[in-house]
Amino acid sequence: MITDPYAVLGRDYARSRRPDPRLADAVTHALGDARSVVNVGAGAGSYEPDDRSVVAVEPSRQMIRQRPAASAPAVQACAEGLPFPDGAFDAGLAVLTVHHWTDVAAGLAELRRVSRRQVILTWDQAVFARFWLVRDYLPEIAAHESRLACLDRVVDELTTAGQTPSVTPLPVPSDCVDGFLGAYWRRPEAYLSERVRAGMSGVALLDQDVVATAVEGLRADLADGHWHRRHVGLLGRTELDLGYRLVVT
Ligand SMILES: C[S@@+](CC[C@H](N)C(=O)[O-])C[C@H]1O[C@@H](n2cnc3c(N)ncnc32)[C@H](O)[C@@H]1O
């Protein structure tokens, strides 16, 4: 059965979650010489290379609807049951989606079945828990995330399947274009915006009363200079490791 949490979560996705060119370069590099790519959990098409043959897999009609007209064809399906024969693609891509899958083991097994190389963007929860937004304002994010399948689970599943995945840190640029949860680490005012937060499932799925209290705390710390005094060391940095990782088999 296809469920669609992104019917609501994804309403403004194409605007709030545009691909960042530096992260796109890293993904393209990881795809190597793959000529055919299946992008699973493809959303609105971010990070799909335009110089190879791509098929997108996405369960949400809301997300498929936001794909640009010229983007790769999309099949409405879930990772857990990919409608393709064995070895149909050179590479399988999964960007910031595995944590949404209902059966991660089945989804990764399917990705391996249909592709020879897998490129998965996920994150290290232990590193992410040290991000100031999580540590100082919304520890509920880490509590929520502890139930999700992220880096450890992905590596475990792939290793159990007999593969030796490589894991590469993906630092987040200070002017990151893609509005995911860690994108605004040097632009804290952005987290005050309801519209910005709506594009981040890690915040949008929390109790919004808890979020409102945390946002007011951040607003006060920005207004009286506390945030800037505490994080002065971040202000001169152009990128930061928040735990995002590219897993490649
Ligand atoms: C955060 S979005 C990422 C979209 C896109 N990869 C990107 O980077 O912009 C997560 C996507 O995973 C999709 N998704 C959720 N459950 C899924 C499943 N079981 N199989 C495949 N995709 C799923 C959602 O519909 C959503 O489009």
The ligand as a Gaussian input file, in Angstrom:
#p B3LYP/6-31G(d) Opt

LIG

0 1
 C       13.080000      14.345000       2.314000
 S       12.310000      13.755000       0.851000
 C       13.721000      13.591000      -0.212000
 C       13.362000      13.752000      -1.648000
 C       14.543000      13.864000      -2.593000
 N       15.325000      12.642000      -2.596000
 C       15.390000      15.048000      -2.248000
 O       16.549000      14.884000      -1.851000
 O       14.901000      16.178000      -2.389000
 C       11.915000      12.089000       1.225000
 C       11.170000      11.398000       0.114000
 O       11.067000      10.001000       0.398000
 C        9.810000       9.566000      -0.058000
 N        9.442000       8.281000       0.579000
 C        8.794000       8.083000       1.743000
 N        8.604000       6.776000       1.972000
 C        9.168000       6.120000       0.926000
 C        9.302000       4.745000       0.571000
 N        8.831000       3.764000       1.355000
 N        9.917000       4.437000      -0.595000
 C       10.403000       5.416000      -1.385000
 N       10.312000       6.739000      -1.093000
 C        9.706000       7.084000       0.039000
 C        8.862000      10.707000       0.298000
 O        7.648000      10.647000      -0.387000
 C        9.731000      11.896000      -0.065000
 O        9.545000      12.296000      -1.398000

